[in-house]
Amino acid sequence: MSEIALTLNTPRASGTTEARRVRRSGQIPGVIYGHGFEATAFSVDARDLRGAFTTDAGLNALLNVTLNGSSHLAVAKEVQHHPVRHTVTHIDLLIVNRDEEITAEVPVNIVGDAQAVTRGDGRVEQQVFTVTLRAVPASIPNSIEVDVTDLVIHGTIKLEDLKLPKDVKVEADPEVIVVIGAPPKVVRTPVEGETAEVTP
């Protein structure tokens, strides 16, 4: 995962009133902490922050932040959004070590064509859409792809079946089902006086 440069501005007073003032000026308020670093309030240009999080890594982007002349590797710990506009209103950044494992939630994407399922009028049903991974920061993938090409009706793909990069671990029960090859729905023809019954 590549690193994205981001400049943080300090000092910044804390408090709701100050946070509103910061946002009106085109900045996003935030706090950075971790690895013995005293929690420090900052502001960051809203456009720069938006650009950092619109890469393939999304909110899992590795940030090489500059703060008071010093550089730190950081990740987004918590991101707050406006309830209507869905814009970022506040961000917590966590300083991390390049050689220390962290956890990150990444999306699970289905790829491939499960012809054995679709030709049998079945359905490919995704049960898990994100998964929490543990690895050193640079090894966290942007997403996990699940190939359903060989999936059959009544077949399943579990977390333990995922093909992960080296030294990347899943933080969940390996038996959790990610994708199911669901059978076709069976419509029972009703007898007179009954309504049709659909069996999944």
C-alpha positions as CSV (number, residue, x, y, z in Angstrom):
1,M,0.0,0.0,0.0
2,S,1.5,3.3,-1.0
3,E,1.8,6.3,1.3
4,I,0.0,9.6,0.8
5,A,1.6,12.8,2.0
6,L,-0.6,15.1,4.2
7,T,0.2,18.3,6.0
8,L,-1.4,18.9,9.3
9,N,-1.8,22.4,10.6
10,T,-1.3,23.4,14.3
11,P,-1.9,24.9,16.8
12,R,-5.7,24.5,17.0
13,A,-7.8,25.2,20.0
14,S,-10.3,22.5,21.0
15,G,-14.0,22.8,21.4
16,T,-17.2,22.7,19.3
17,T,-17.1,26.5,18.5
18,E,-13.5,26.3,17.3
19,A,-14.3,23.2,15.2
20,R,-17.1,25.0,13.5
21,R,-14.8,27.9,12.7
22,V,-12.2,25.5,11.3
23,R,-14.8,23.9,9.0
24,R,-16.1,27.2,7.7
25,S,-12.5,28.0,6.7
26,G,-12.3,24.9,4.5
27,Q,-10.4,22.9,7.0
28,I,-11.3,19.7,8.8
29,P,-10.5,19.5,12.6
30,G,-8.9,16.4,14.0
31,V,-6.7,14.8,16.7
32,I,-3.5,12.8,16.2
33,Y,-2.1,10.4,18.9
34,G,-0.4,7.1,19.4
35,H,3.1,5.6,20.2
36,G,3.6,7.9,23.2
37,F,2.7,11.0,21.1
38,E,0.7,13.4,23.1
39,A,-2.8,13.9,21.6
40,T,-2.6,17.0,19.5
41,A,-5.4,18.9,17.9
42,F,-4.9,19.9,14.2
43,S,-6.7,21.0,11.1
44,V,-6.2,19.8,7.6
45,D,-7.3,21.1,4.2
46,A,-10.6,19.5,3.3
47,R,-9.6,19.0,-0.3
48,D,-6.3,17.4,0.6
49,L,-8.0,15.0,3.0
50,R,-10.7,14.1,0.5
51,G,-7.9,13.4,-2.1
52,A,-6.1,11.2,0.4
53,F,-9.2,9.0,1.0
54,T,-10.4,8.7,-2.6
55,T,-7.6,6.4,-3.7
56,D,-8.2,2.6,-4.0
57,A,-7.3,2.2,-0.3
58,G,-10.2,4.4,0.8
59,L,-10.2,5.2,4.5
60,N,-7.4,2.6,5.0
61,A,-4.9,4.8,3.2
62,L,-1.4,5.0,4.8
63,L,-0.7,8.7,5.6
64,N,2.7,10.2,5.8
65,V,1.8,13.2,7.8
66,T,3.9,16.3,8.5
67,L,3.2,17.9,11.8
68,N,5.3,20.8,13.3
69,G,8.2,19.8,11.0
70,S,8.2,16.1,11.9
71,S,6.9,13.2,9.8
72,H,4.8,10.4,11.1
73,L,3.1,7.3,9.6
74,A,-0.5,7.4,10.5
75,V,-3.9,5.8,9.6
76,A,-7.4,7.0,10.2
77,K,-8.7,5.7,13.5
78,E,-12.1,7.3,13.5
79,V,-13.8,9.4,10.8
80,Q,-17.0,11.4,11.6
81,H,-19.4,12.4,8.8
82,H,-22.1,15.0,8.5
83,P,-25.5,13.1,8.8
84,V,-27.0,14.7,5.6
85,R,-24.1,15.8,3.4
86,H,-21.9,12.8,4.4
87,T,-18.8,15.0,4.3
88,V,-16.0,14.5,6.9
89,T,-16.5,16.6,9.9
90,H,-13.8,15.3,12.2
91,I,-11.0,12.8,12.0
92,D,-8.8,10.9,14.5
93,L,-5.4,9.8,13.2
94,L,-3.4,7.0,14.9
95,I,0.4,7.1,14.6
96,V,1.7,3.6,13.7
97,N,5.0,1.8,13.4
98,R,6.0,0.4,10.0
99,D,7.0,-2.9,11.7
100,E,4.0,-3.2,14.0
101,E,0.8,-5.0,13.0
102,I,-2.4,-3.1,12.9
103,T,-6.0,-4.0,12.0
104,A,-8.0,-2.6,9.2
105,E,-11.4,-3.3,7.7
106,V,-11.3,-3.8,4.0
107,P,-14.1,-4.5,1.4
108,V,-14.8,-8.0,0.0
109,N,-15.4,-8.0,-3.8
110,I,-16.8,-10.9,-5.8
111,V,-15.1,-11.6,-9.1
112,G,-15.7,-14.3,-11.7
113,D,-18.8,-16.0,-13.2
114,A,-20.3,-18.8,-11.3
115,Q,-21.8,-20.5,-14.3
116,A,-22.6,-23.7,-12.5
117,V,-24.9,-21.7,-10.2
118,T,-26.5,-19.3,-12.8
119,R,-27.1,-22.0,-15.4
120,G,-29.0,-23.9,-12.7
121,D,-31.1,-20.8,-12.0
122,G,-29.4,-20.4,-8.7
123,R,-28.1,-17.2,-7.1
124,V,-24.7,-16.1,-5.9
125,E,-25.4,-14.6,-2.4
126,Q,-22.7,-12.6,-0.7
127,Q,-22.9,-12.8,3.1
128,V,-19.8,-10.9,4.1
129,F,-19.0,-7.5,2.6
130,T,-16.1,-6.3,4.7
131,V,-13.4,-8.2,6.7
132,T,-11.0,-7.1,9.4
133,L,-7.4,-8.0,8.6
134,R,-4.2,-7.9,10.7
135,A,-0.8,-7.1,9.2
136,V,2.0,-4.5,9.1
137,P,0.6,-1.3,7.6
138,A,2.3,-1.7,4.2
139,S,0.9,-5.2,3.7
140,I,-2.8,-4.3,4.2
141,P,-4.5,-4.8,0.8
142,N,-7.0,-2.3,-0.5
143,S,-9.6,-5.0,-0.9
144,I,-10.1,-8.8,-0.9
145,E,-11.3,-10.5,-4.1
146,V,-13.3,-13.7,-3.9
147,D,-13.3,-15.7,-7.1
148,V,-16.7,-17.5,-7.5
149,T,-15.9,-19.2,-10.8
150,D,-15.9,-22.7,-9.4
151,L,-18.8,-22.1,-7.0
152,V,-21.7,-24.6,-7.4
153,I,-25.2,-24.7,-6.1
154,H,-25.2,-25.4,-2.3
155,G,-21.5,-24.6,-2.3
156,T,-19.9,-22.1,0.0
157,I,-16.7,-20.0,0.3
158,K,-15.6,-19.4,3.8
159,L,-13.1,-16.9,5.3
160,E,-10.6,-19.7,5.5
161,D,-10.8,-20.1,1.7
162,L,-9.8,-16.5,1.0
163,K,-6.5,-16.0,-0.8
164,L,-4.6,-13.5,1.3
165,P,-1.3,-11.8,0.8
166,K,1.6,-13.3,2.8
167,D,1.6,-12.4,6.5
168,V,-1.9,-11.1,6.4
169,K,-4.4,-12.7,8.8
170,V,-8.2,-12.5,9.2
171,E,-9.5,-11.3,12.5
172,A,-12.6,-13.5,12.6
173,D,-13.8,-17.1,12.7
174,P,-12.4,-18.9,9.7
175,E,-15.7,-20.9,9.4
176,V,-17.7,-17.7,8.6
177,I,-19.4,-18.1,5.2
178,V,-18.6,-15.3,2.7
179,V,-20.5,-16.5,-0.4
180,I,-23.2,-19.1,-0.9
181,G,-24.3,-20.8,-4.2
182,A,-28.0,-20.6,-3.4
183,P,-30.4,-23.0,-5.1
184,P,-33.3,-21.8,-7.3
185,K,-36.5,-20.8,-5.7
186,V,-39.2,-23.5,-6.1
187,V,-42.7,-22.4,-6.7
188,R,-45.3,-24.9,-5.6
189,T,-48.3,-25.0,-7.8
190,P,-51.3,-24.3,-5.6
191,V,-54.4,-26.5,-5.5
192,E,-57.7,-24.9,-5.9
193,G,-58.3,-22.4,-3.0
194,E,-54.6,-22.1,-2.1
195,T,-52.1,-19.3,-2.9
196,A,-48.8,-20.1,-4.6
197,E,-46.0,-20.9,-2.1
198,V,-42.4,-20.0,-2.9
199,T,-39.7,-22.2,-1.3
200,P,-36.2,-20.7,-1.3
